[in-house]
């Protein structure tokens, strides 16, 4: 019998690194165009290999999808996946981090 929490666990794993949380926010941001690999590279200052790794983890976790548009690779968040899999942590992603006491 499949584990009913497997999708949520994959989503948590896909956000289990500060760099992936940063990428998630950048990809989800309201912009006129979908963010592409070059834009994410400039915005984060990650190396191409590091950026590619984190994007692959997020894609396997069901958080994002890539589109090839000509010579550009663009990314979008999967809204349905976000709403279903990440509902338990929506508050964590949308509120500022609590300051340590």
C-alpha positions in Angstrom: 0.0 0.0 0.0 1.5 3.4 -1.0 2.3 5.8 1.8 -0.2 8.7 1.8 2.5 11.1 2.9 5.0 10.3 0.2 4.3 13.3 -1.9 4.4 15.6 1.1 7.8 14.1 2.2 9.2 14.7 -1.3 8.0 18.3 -1.2 9.6 18.8 2.2 12.9 17.3 0.9 12.7 19.6 -2.1 12.7 22.6 0.2 15.1 21.2 2.8 17.9 23.6 1.8 18.0 27.4 2.1 19.1 27.7 -1.5 16.0 25.8 -2.7 13.8 28.0 -0.6 15.4 31.1 -2.2 14.9 29.5 -5.7 11.2 28.7 -4.9 10.5 32.3 -4.0 12.3 33.6 -7.1 10.4 31.2 -9.4 7.1 32.0 -7.7 7.6 35.8 -7.8 5.2 37.9 -9.9 7.2 38.7 -13.0 6.2 39.5 -16.6 8.2 36.5 -17.9 8.9 33.1 -16.5 12.3 33.0 -14.9 14.9 31.2 -16.9 18.2 29.5 -15.9 20.3 32.6 -16.7 18.1 34.9 -14.7 18.2 32.5 -11.7 22.0 32.2 -12.1 22.4 36.0 -12.0 20.0 36.5 -9.1 21.5 33.8 -6.9 25.2 33.9 -7.9 25.2 30.1 -7.6 27.5 28.2 -9.9 25.7 26.6 -12.9 26.3 23.1 -11.4 24.9 24.1 -8.0 21.9 25.8 -9.6 21.2 22.8 -11.9 21.4 20.4 -8.9 18.9 22.4 -6.8 16.5 22.8 -9.7 16.6 19.1 -10.4 15.8 18.3 -6.7 12.9 20.7 -6.8 11.6 19.3 -10.0 11.8 15.7 -8.7 10.0 16.9 -5.6 7.1 18.1 -7.7 7.5 21.8 -6.9 8.6 23.1 -10.3 8.4 22.3 -13.9 10.9 23.3 -16.7 10.0 24.4 -20.2 12.4 24.7 -23.1 11.6 27.9 -25.0 14.1 28.2 -27.9 17.5 28.2 -26.3 16.1 29.1 -22.9 15.1 26.9 -20.0 12.2 28.5 -18.1 10.7 27.4 -14.8 7.3 27.6 -13.1 6.0 26.4 -9.8 3.3 23.8 -9.9 0.5 25.6 -8.1 -1.7 22.5 -7.6 1.2 20.6 -6.2 2.1 23.5 -3.9 -1.5 23.8 -2.6 -1.9 20.1 -2.0 1.6 18.9 -0.9 2.8 22.0 0.9 -0.4 23.1 2.7 1.1 22.2 6.1 4.1 24.5 5.6 2.4 27.4 3.7 2.7 29.5 6.8 6.5 28.8 7.1 7.0 30.0 3.5 4.9 33.1 3.6 5.8 34.5 7.1 9.1 36.1 8.0 11.4 33.9 10.0 11.1 34.3 13.8 14.0 35.9 15.4 15.9 33.8 17.8 15.3 34.7 21.4 
